[in-house]
Amino acid sequence: MRQDMHHLLVDRGSTRSYPPKNRIKQKVEDDPEYQGLRYLPNWQDKSPPKYFNEYLAPLRRYLKKQVGRSWDELYAEIRAAVKPNSTTNIHVYQHLEREVEKHVKYIDGKPYCLDNGGYPVRGLYVCPDSGILKPAPRWQKTPKSQPITKVYLDSDRWYEQIDGLWYLMRVETQEKLPKNEEVRKIDKKQLNKKQLRQLRERIEELGKRV
């Protein structure tokens, strides 16, 4: 780790200060009887205080290059390069806490942070099994399941949803034609409330929902 990393992270430098365009140095002559202050004070060119830099690109680049290494060894190197003996250096470790999740547990093969009630890891984390620094896999939204539009009872009967309405479909006749083609005559009957309730119960038993 480069020895000046803490400067890259916490020293943004002073914001430039600009005095007023027209410095006022003239006498105060509004009141000729006034015997007090003869000159207005000059602009004070004082350097404004420095403030912490939230530009974390150097630290993030460094950590990404260390993926695959032991976190304990990596952390020891960081401690050797950046001693936590000043406010600015301590700020480096505060950044580090935000960039790397260490209290992690795998749930269904995916890393979850155990802090603050638990949440999925989005960036870097320390593997709870090996102690290796790893990147979290990309999280993909679970695709919405397609609505059920058919429920088969047997080879000749099934429920089918058409334009939002459920029907009982049944093959009445089936004729063989040349070249093994088939012609089927389908009987379609809309379900009543009782049949629809039975259908919903059947689907719920399968762990699905209309």
C-alpha atoms as an extended CHARMM CRD file, in Angstrom:
* protein
*
       210  EXT
         1         1  MET       CA              0.0000000000        0.0000000000        0.0000000000  PROA      1               0.0000000000
         2         2  ARG       CA              1.4050000000        3.3840000000       -0.9270000000  PROA      2               0.0000000000
         3         3  GLN       CA              2.5720000000        5.3550000000        2.0630000000  PROA      3               0.0000000000
         4         4  ASP       CA              0.7010000000        8.5160000000        1.0680000000  PROA      4               0.0000000000
         5         5  MET       CA             -2.6760000000        6.7940000000        0.7430000000  PROA      5               0.0000000000
         6         6  HSD       CA             -4.0140000000        8.6600000000        3.7460000000  PROA      6               0.0000000000
         7         7  HSD       CA             -3.2170000000       11.9800000000        2.0770000000  PROA      7               0.0000000000
         8         8  LEU       CA             -5.0410000000       10.9340000000       -1.0850000000  PROA      8               0.0000000000
         9         9  LEU       CA             -8.0770000000       10.0430000000        0.9660000000  PROA      9               0.0000000000
        10        10  VAL       CA             -8.3610000000       12.7730000000        3.5280000000  PROA      10              0.0000000000
        11        11  ASP       CA             -6.6000000000       15.8510000000        2.1570000000  PROA      11              0.0000000000
        12        12  ARG       CA             -8.7110000000       17.6750000000       -0.3720000000  PROA      12              0.0000000000
        13        13  GLY       CA             -6.7780000000       20.8350000000        0.2510000000  PROA      13              0.0000000000
        14        14  SER       CA             -7.9990000000       24.2380000000        1.1820000000  PROA      14              0.0000000000
        15        15  THR       CA            -10.7970000000       25.8740000000       -0.6740000000  PROA      15              0.0000000000
        16        16  ARG       CA             -9.5300000000       29.0700000000       -2.2630000000  PROA      16              0.0000000000
        17        17  SER       CA            -10.8810000000       32.2030000000       -0.7310000000  PROA      17              0.0000000000
        18        18  TYR       CA            -11.4280000000       35.3400000000       -2.6960000000  PROA      18              0.0000000000
        19        19  PRO       CA            -11.5720000000       38.8140000000       -1.1650000000  PROA      19              0.0000000000
        20        20  PRO       CA            -14.2570000000       41.2310000000       -2.2760000000  PROA      20              0.0000000000
        21        21  LYS       CA            -13.6200000000       42.7420000000       -5.6770000000  PROA      21              0.0000000000
        22        22  ASN       CA            -13.4590000000       46.2190000000       -4.2370000000  PROA      22              0.0000000000
        23        23  ARG       CA            -11.4000000000       46.3210000000       -1.0690000000  PROA      23              0.0000000000
        24        24  ILE       CA            -12.6060000000       49.1420000000        1.1230000000  PROA      24              0.0000000000
        25        25  LYS       CA             -9.7490000000       51.1830000000        2.5120000000  PROA      25              0.0000000000
        26        26  GLN       CA            -11.2000000000       54.6150000000        2.2760000000  PROA      26              0.0000000000
        27        27  LYS       CA            -11.9100000000       56.8890000000        5.2140000000  PROA      27              0.0000000000
        28        28  VAL       CA            -15.2810000000       56.9200000000        6.7940000000  PROA      28              0.0000000000
        29        29  GLU       CA            -16.4410000000       60.4400000000        6.1000000000  PROA      29              0.0000000000
        30        30  ASP       CA            -20.1860000000       60.1100000000        6.2900000000  PROA      30              0.0000000000
        31        31  ASP       CA            -20.1650000000       61.9840000000        9.6150000000  PROA      31              0.0000000000
        32        32  PRO       CA            -17.5370000000       64.7410000000        9.9310000000  PROA      32              0.0000000000
        33        33  GLU       CA            -17.9030000000       64.7450000000       13.7150000000  PROA      33              0.0000000000
        34        34  TYR       CA            -17.1220000000       61.0300000000       13.9490000000  PROA      34              0.0000000000
        35        35  GLN       CA            -13.8370000000       60.5100000000       15.8100000000  PROA      35              0.0000000000
        36        36  GLY       CA            -13.7740000000       56.7410000000       15.9930000000  PROA      36              0.0000000000
        37        37  LEU       CA            -12.6110000000       54.2130000000       13.4320000000  PROA      37              0.0000000000
        38        38  ARG       CA            -10.7460000000       55.9980000000       10.6750000000  PROA      38              0.0000000000
        39        39  TYR       CA            -10.4080000000       53.0680000000        8.2560000000  PROA      39              0.0000000000
        40        40  LEU       CA            -12.5120000000       50.0350000000        7.5580000000  PROA      40              0.0000000000
        41        41  PRO       CA            -10.6360000000       46.7820000000        8.2160000000  PROA      41              0.0000000000
        42        42  ASN       CA             -8.9270000000       45.1450000000        5.2610000000  PROA      42              0.0000000000
        43        43  TRP       CA            -10.0460000000       41.7690000000        3.9900000000  PROA      43              0.0000000000
        44        44  GLN       CA             -8.4740000000       39.0580000000        6.0880000000  PROA      44              0.0000000000
        45        45  ASP       CA             -6.7890000000       36.5460000000        3.7990000000  PROA      45              0.0000000000
        46        46  LYS       CA             -7.0350000000       33.6640000000        6.1780000000  PROA      46              0.0000000000
        47        47  SER       CA             -6.8100000000       30.1500000000        4.8300000000  PROA      47              0.0000000000
        48        48  PRO       CA            -10.0720000000       28.2950000000        5.4150000000  PROA      48              0.0000000000
        49        49  PRO       CA             -9.9160000000       25.0230000000        7.3150000000  PROA      49              0.0000000000
        50        50  LYS       CA             -9.3030000000       21.8220000000        5.4430000000  PROA      50              0.0000000000
        51        51  TYR       CA            -12.0450000000       19.2380000000        5.3140000000  PROA      51              0.0000000000
        52        52  PHE       CA            -12.1370000000       15.5220000000        4.6540000000  PROA      52              0.0000000000
        53        53  ASN       CA            -12.0890000000       14.2950000000        1.1110000000  PROA      53              0.0000000000
        54        54  GLU       CA            -14.8910000000       11.9090000000        0.2070000000  PROA      54              0.0000000000
        55        55  TYR       CA            -13.1320000000       11.0170000000       -3.0120000000  PROA      55              0.0000000000
        56        56  LEU       CA            -12.6500000000        7.2920000000       -2.4260000000  PROA      56              0.0000000000
        57        57  ALA       CA            -11.4490000000        6.1790000000       -5.8610000000  PROA      57              0.0000000000
        58        58  PRO       CA             -7.8150000000        5.5310000000       -4.7430000000  PROA      58              0.0000000000
        59        59  LEU       CA             -8.9220000000        3.3110000000       -1.8670000000  PROA      59              0.0000000000
        60        60  ARG       CA            -11.4850000000        1.4610000000       -3.9690000000  PROA      60              0.0000000000
        61        61  ARG       CA             -8.9690000000        0.8210000000       -6.7460000000  PROA      61              0.0000000000
        62        62  TYR       CA             -6.4630000000       -0.4590000000       -4.2170000000  PROA      62              0.0000000000
        63        63  LEU       CA             -8.9620000000       -2.8020000000       -2.5640000000  PROA      63              0.0000000000
        64        64  LYS       CA            -10.1940000000       -4.2070000000       -5.8850000000  PROA      64              0.0000000000
        65        65  LYS       CA             -6.6110000000       -5.0860000000       -6.7890000000  PROA      65              0.0000000000
        66        66  GLN       CA             -6.2990000000       -7.0040000000       -3.5070000000  PROA      66              0.0000000000
        67        67  VAL       CA             -9.2680000000       -9.3100000000       -4.1720000000  PROA      67              0.0000000000
        68        68  GLY       CA             -8.2560000000      -12.9120000000       -3.5380000000  PROA      68              0.0000000000
        69        69  ARG       CA             -5.8660000000      -12.0920000000       -0.7140000000  PROA      69              0.0000000000
        70        70  SER       CA             -6.1720000000      -12.8820000000        2.9640000000  PROA      70              0.0000000000
        71        71  TRP       CA             -7.9430000000      -10.0260000000        4.6950000000  PROA      71              0.0000000000
        72        72  ASP       CA             -5.8120000000      -10.3860000000        7.8310000000  PROA      72              0.0000000000
        73        73  GLU       CA             -2.5980000000       -9.9870000000        5.8210000000  PROA      73              0.0000000000
        74        74  LEU       CA             -4.0090000000       -7.0940000000        3.8300000000  PROA      74              0.0000000000
        75        75  TYR       CA             -5.2510000000       -5.3060000000        6.9340000000  PROA      75              0.0000000000
        76        76  ALA       CA             -1.8260000000       -5.7240000000        8.5540000000  PROA      76              0.0000000000
        77        77  GLU       CA             -0.2310000000       -4.0190000000        5.5410000000  PROA      77              0.0000000000
        78        78  ILE       CA             -2.6940000000       -1.1500000000        5.7750000000  PROA      78              0.0000000000
        79        79  ARG       CA             -1.9650000000       -0.7410000000        9.4880000000  PROA      79              0.0000000000
        80        80  ALA       CA              1.7580000000       -0.6200000000        8.7460000000  PROA      80              0.0000000000
        81        81  ALA       CA              1.3140000000        2.0400000000        6.0600000000  PROA      81              0.0000000000
        82        82  VAL       CA             -1.3280000000        4.1490000000        7.7990000000  PROA      82              0.0000000000
        83        83  LYS       CA             -0.9230000000        4.4100000000       11.5520000000  PROA      83              0.0000000000
        84        84  PRO       CA             -4.2290000000        5.1770000000       13.3210000000  PROA      84              0.0000000000
        85        85  ASN       CA             -2.5880000000        7.9010000000       15.3740000000  PROA      85              0.0000000000
        86        86  SER       CA             -4.2850000000       10.9890000000       13.9740000000  PROA      86              0.0000000000
        87        87  THR       CA             -7.7490000000       12.1520000000       13.0650000000  PROA      87              0.0000000000
        88        88  THR       CA             -7.0100000000       12.0490000000        9.3510000000  PROA      88              0.0000000000
        89        89  ASN       CA             -5.5490000000        8.5530000000        9.4920000000  PROA      89              0.0000000000
        90        90  ILE       CA             -8.4450000000        7.2830000000       11.5710000000  PROA      90              0.0000000000
        91        91  HSD       CA            -10.7020000000        8.5950000000        8.8240000000  PROA      91              0.0000000000
        92        92  VAL       CA             -9.0360000000        6.1390000000        6.4260000000  PROA      92              0.0000000000
        93        93  TYR       CA            -10.2260000000        3.2820000000        8.6180000000  PROA      93              0.0000000000
        94        94  GLN       CA            -13.7070000000        4.7420000000        8.6800000000  PROA      94              0.0000000000
        95        95  HSD       CA            -13.7050000000        4.6310000000        4.8920000000  PROA      95              0.0000000000
        96        96  LEU       CA            -12.3800000000        1.0890000000        5.0530000000  PROA      96              0.0000000000
        97        97  GLU       CA            -15.2580000000        0.0050000000        7.2790000000  PROA      97              0.0000000000
        98        98  ARG       CA            -17.7150000000        1.2180000000        4.6630000000  PROA      98              0.0000000000
        99        99  GLU       CA            -15.9220000000       -0.3730000000        1.7280000000  PROA      99              0.0000000000
       100       100  VAL       CA            -15.4530000000       -3.9080000000        3.1160000000  PROA      100             0.0000000000
       101       101  GLU       CA            -18.1180000000       -5.9540000000        4.8990000000  PROA      101             0.0000000000
       102       102  LYS       CA            -16.5740000000       -8.2510000000        7.5000000000  PROA      102             0.0000000000
       103       103  HSD       CA            -19.5180000000       -9.6510000000        9.4570000000  PROA      103             0.0000000000
       104       104  VAL       CA            -20.9390000000      -11.8300000000        6.7180000000  PROA      104             0.0000000000
       105       105  LYS       CA            -23.0220000000      -14.9800000000        6.4700000000  PROA      105             0.0000000000
       106       106  TYR       CA            -23.9930000000      -16.9780000000        3.3950000000  PROA      106             0.0000000000
       107       107  ILE       CA            -27.7200000000      -17.4020000000        2.8150000000  PROA      107             0.0000000000
       108       108  ASP       CA            -28.6840000000      -19.5260000000       -0.1770000000  PROA      108             0.0000000000
       109       109  GLY       CA            -25.1240000000      -19.1530000000       -1.4180000000  PROA      109             0.0000000000
       110       110  LYS       CA            -25.1790000000      -15.3430000000       -1.3450000000  PROA      110             0.0000000000
       111       111  PRO       CA            -23.3160000000      -13.0970000000        1.1370000000  PROA      111             0.0000000000
       112       112  TYR       CA            -25.3770000000      -11.1320000000        3.6350000000  PROA      112             0.0000000000
       113       113  CYS       CA            -24.0110000000       -8.6130000000        6.1180000000  PROA      113             0.0000000000
       114       114  LEU       CA            -25.1550000000       -9.3190000000        9.6760000000  PROA      114             0.0000000000
       115       115  ASP       CA            -24.9730000000       -5.6820000000       10.8050000000  PROA      115             0.0000000000
       116       116  ASN       CA            -28.0070000000       -3.4060000000       11.1190000000  PROA      116             0.0000000000
       117       117  GLY       CA            -30.5370000000       -6.2000000000       10.8690000000  PROA      117             0.0000000000
       118       118  GLY       CA            -28.9030000000       -7.8680000000        7.8750000000  PROA      118             0.0000000000
       119       119  TYR       CA            -28.7550000000       -6.8700000000        4.2130000000  PROA      119             0.0000000000
       120       120  PRO       CA            -27.2630000000       -8.2580000000        0.9850000000  PROA      120             0.0000000000
       121       121  VAL       CA            -23.6160000000       -7.4060000000        0.3090000000  PROA      121             0.0000000000
       122       122  ARG       CA            -23.1620000000       -5.2440000000       -2.7820000000  PROA      122             0.0000000000
       123       123  GLY       CA            -19.4270000000       -4.5670000000       -2.7860000000  PROA      123             0.0000000000
       124       124  LEU       CA            -16.4060000000       -6.2580000000       -1.2210000000  PROA      124             0.0000000000
       125       125  TYR       CA            -16.5870000000       -8.6060000000        1.7350000000  PROA      125             0.0000000000
       126       126  VAL       CA            -14.4670000000      -10.9970000000        3.7710000000  PROA      126             0.0000000000
       127       127  CYS       CA            -15.4260000000      -14.6220000000        3.1830000000  PROA      127             0.0000000000
       128       128  PRO       CA            -16.5640000000      -16.0780000000        6.5310000000  PROA      128             0.0000000000
       129       129  ASP       CA            -15.1030000000      -19.4700000000        5.6070000000  PROA      129             0.0000000000
       130       130  SER       CA            -11.6880000000      -18.6180000000        4.1490000000  PROA      130             0.0000000000
       131       131  GLY       CA            -11.0350000000      -15.0520000000        5.3150000000  PROA      131             0.0000000000
       132       132  ILE       CA            -10.3490000000      -14.0500000000        1.7040000000  PROA      132             0.0000000000
       133       133  LEU       CA            -11.3720000000      -10.6650000000        0.3190000000  PROA      133             0.0000000000
       134       134  LYS       CA            -14.0200000000      -11.2580000000       -2.3340000000  PROA      134             0.0000000000
       135       135  PRO       CA            -16.3950000000       -9.2390000000       -4.5190000000  PROA      135             0.0000000000
       136       136  ALA       CA            -20.0910000000       -9.8550000000       -4.0290000000  PROA      136             0.0000000000
       137       137  PRO       CA            -21.8730000000      -11.4010000000       -7.0180000000  PROA      137             0.0000000000
       138       138  ARG       CA            -24.2250000000       -9.2230000000       -8.9480000000  PROA      138             0.0000000000
       139       139  TRP       CA            -27.7230000000       -9.4000000000       -7.6010000000  PROA      139             0.0000000000
       140       140  GLN       CA            -30.4020000000      -10.0690000000      -10.1530000000  PROA      140             0.0000000000
       141       141  LYS       CA            -34.0360000000       -9.3880000000       -9.6270000000  PROA      141             0.0000000000
       142       142  THR       CA            -36.1410000000      -12.5210000000       -9.4400000000  PROA      142             0.0000000000
       143       143  PRO       CA            -38.2560000000      -12.5840000000      -12.5780000000  PROA      143             0.0000000000
       144       144  LYS       CA            -41.9470000000      -12.4820000000      -11.9650000000  PROA      144             0.0000000000
       145       145  SER       CA            -43.5870000000      -15.8470000000      -12.4570000000  PROA      145             0.0000000000
       146       146  GLN       CA            -45.8920000000      -16.0900000000      -15.4260000000  PROA      146             0.0000000000
       147       147  PRO       CA            -49.5790000000      -16.2700000000      -14.5440000000  PROA      147             0.0000000000
       148       148  ILE       CA            -51.1660000000      -19.7050000000      -14.7300000000  PROA      148             0.0000000000
       149       149  THR       CA            -53.5470000000      -19.9850000000      -17.6520000000  PROA      149             0.0000000000
       150       150  LYS       CA            -53.9180000000      -23.7730000000      -17.9200000000  PROA      150             0.0000000000
       151       151  VAL       CA            -54.4680000000      -26.5590000000      -15.4010000000  PROA      151             0.0000000000
       152       152  TYR       CA            -54.6600000000      -30.0760000000      -16.8500000000  PROA      152             0.0000000000
       153       153  LEU       CA            -56.9630000000      -32.6880000000      -15.3530000000  PROA      153             0.0000000000
       154       154  ASP       CA            -56.1180000000      -35.4630000000      -17.8070000000  PROA      154             0.0000000000
       155       155  SER       CA            -55.2870000000      -35.8290000000      -21.4980000000  PROA      155             0.0000000000
       156       156  ASP       CA            -58.8020000000      -34.8140000000      -22.5710000000  PROA      156             0.0000000000
       157       157  ARG       CA            -59.7910000000      -32.2560000000      -19.9190000000  PROA      157             0.0000000000
       158       158  TRP       CA            -58.2270000000      -29.1070000000      -18.6270000000  PROA      158             0.0000000000
       159       159  TYR       CA            -59.0090000000      -25.6790000000      -17.2270000000  PROA      159             0.0000000000
       160       160  GLU       CA            -57.9980000000      -22.7170000000      -19.3440000000  PROA      160             0.0000000000
       161       161  GLN       CA            -58.1490000000      -18.9790000000      -18.7620000000  PROA      161             0.0000000000
       162       162  ILE       CA            -59.2620000000      -16.9160000000      -21.7590000000  PROA      162             0.0000000000
       163       163  ASP       CA            -59.6530000000      -13.1210000000      -21.5550000000  PROA      163             0.0000000000
       164       164  GLY       CA            -59.6640000000      -13.2820000000      -17.7610000000  PROA      164             0.0000000000
       165       165  LEU       CA            -62.3590000000      -15.9890000000      -17.5600000000  PROA      165             0.0000000000
       166       166  TRP       CA            -61.8330000000      -19.6550000000      -16.6900000000  PROA      166             0.0000000000
       167       167  TYR       CA            -63.3040000000      -22.4610000000      -18.7830000000  PROA      167             0.0000000000
       168       168  LEU       CA            -63.4300000000      -26.2140000000      -18.6000000000  PROA      168             0.0000000000
       169       169  MET       CA            -62.0880000000      -27.4980000000      -21.9080000000  PROA      169             0.0000000000
       170       170  ARG       CA            -62.9230000000      -31.0230000000      -23.0350000000  PROA      170             0.0000000000
       171       171  VAL       CA            -62.1400000000      -33.0140000000      -26.1560000000  PROA      171             0.0000000000
       172       172  GLU       CA            -65.4330000000      -34.3360000000      -27.5360000000  PROA      172             0.0000000000
       173       173  THR       CA            -64.2250000000      -36.1160000000      -30.6670000000  PROA      173             0.0000000000
       174       174  GLN       CA            -60.8720000000      -36.8840000000      -32.1620000000  PROA      174             0.0000000000
       175       175  GLU       CA            -60.4690000000      -38.0930000000      -35.7240000000  PROA      175             0.0000000000
       176       176  LYS       CA            -57.4450000000      -39.4990000000      -37.4520000000  PROA      176             0.0000000000
       177       177  LEU       CA            -56.5890000000      -38.0210000000      -40.7950000000  PROA      177             0.0000000000
       178       178  PRO       CA            -54.0050000000      -38.9730000000      -43.4120000000  PROA      178             0.0000000000
       179       179  LYS       CA            -50.3730000000      -38.2750000000      -42.5020000000  PROA      179             0.0000000000
       180       180  ASN       CA            -51.1960000000      -38.9320000000      -38.8150000000  PROA      180             0.0000000000
       181       181  GLU       CA            -52.8430000000      -35.5330000000      -38.4260000000  PROA      181             0.0000000000
       182       182  GLU       CA            -55.6240000000      -35.1490000000      -35.8880000000  PROA      182             0.0000000000
       183       183  VAL       CA            -58.7540000000      -33.0560000000      -35.7700000000  PROA      183             0.0000000000
       184       184  ARG       CA            -60.2240000000      -32.4370000000      -32.3440000000  PROA      184             0.0000000000
       185       185  LYS       CA            -63.5110000000      -30.8730000000      -31.4210000000  PROA      185             0.0000000000
       186       186  ILE       CA            -63.2490000000      -28.9810000000      -28.1780000000  PROA      186             0.0000000000
       187       187  ASP       CA            -66.1630000000      -28.2570000000      -25.8750000000  PROA      187             0.0000000000
       188       188  LYS       CA            -65.7410000000      -25.0880000000      -23.8190000000  PROA      188             0.0000000000
       189       189  LYS       CA            -67.7960000000      -24.3050000000      -20.7390000000  PROA      189             0.0000000000
       190       190  GLN       CA            -67.2930000000      -21.3550000000      -18.3980000000  PROA      190             0.0000000000
       191       191  LEU       CA            -66.7590000000      -22.2270000000      -14.7490000000  PROA      191             0.0000000000
       192       192  ASN       CA            -69.3520000000      -21.2300000000      -12.1970000000  PROA      192             0.0000000000
       193       193  LYS       CA            -68.4280000000      -19.7890000000       -8.7990000000  PROA      193             0.0000000000
       194       194  LYS       CA            -68.2430000000      -23.1920000000       -7.1330000000  PROA      194             0.0000000000
       195       195  GLN       CA            -66.0250000000      -24.6430000000       -9.8500000000  PROA      195             0.0000000000
       196       196  LEU       CA            -63.8260000000      -21.5500000000       -9.8180000000  PROA      196             0.0000000000
       197       197  ARG       CA            -63.3900000000      -21.8550000000       -6.0460000000  PROA      197             0.0000000000
       198       198  GLN       CA            -62.4190000000      -25.5130000000       -6.4560000000  PROA      198             0.0000000000
       199       199  LEU       CA            -59.9380000000      -24.5480000000       -9.1530000000  PROA      199             0.0000000000
       200       200  ARG       CA            -58.3110000000      -21.9410000000       -6.9220000000  PROA      200             0.0000000000
       201       201  GLU       CA            -58.0200000000      -24.4610000000       -4.1030000000  PROA      201             0.0000000000
       202       202  ARG       CA            -56.4100000000      -26.9100000000       -6.5040000000  PROA      202             0.0000000000
       203       203  ILE       CA            -53.8680000000      -24.3350000000       -7.6090000000  PROA      203             0.0000000000
       204       204  GLU       CA            -53.1220000000      -23.2900000000       -4.0270000000  PROA      204             0.0000000000
       205       205  GLU       CA            -52.3860000000      -26.9090000000       -3.1870000000  PROA      205             0.0000000000
       206       206  LEU       CA            -49.7100000000      -26.7940000000       -5.8450000000  PROA      206             0.0000000000
       207       207  GLY       CA            -48.2150000000      -23.7420000000       -4.1360000000  PROA      207             0.0000000000
       208       208  LYS       CA            -49.3610000000      -21.3850000000       -6.8430000000  PROA      208             0.0000000000
       209       209  ARG       CA            -51.9350000000      -18.6750000000       -7.1370000000  PROA      209             0.0000000000
       210       210  VAL       CA            -54.2530000000      -17.5520000000       -9.8800000000  PROA      210             0.0000000000
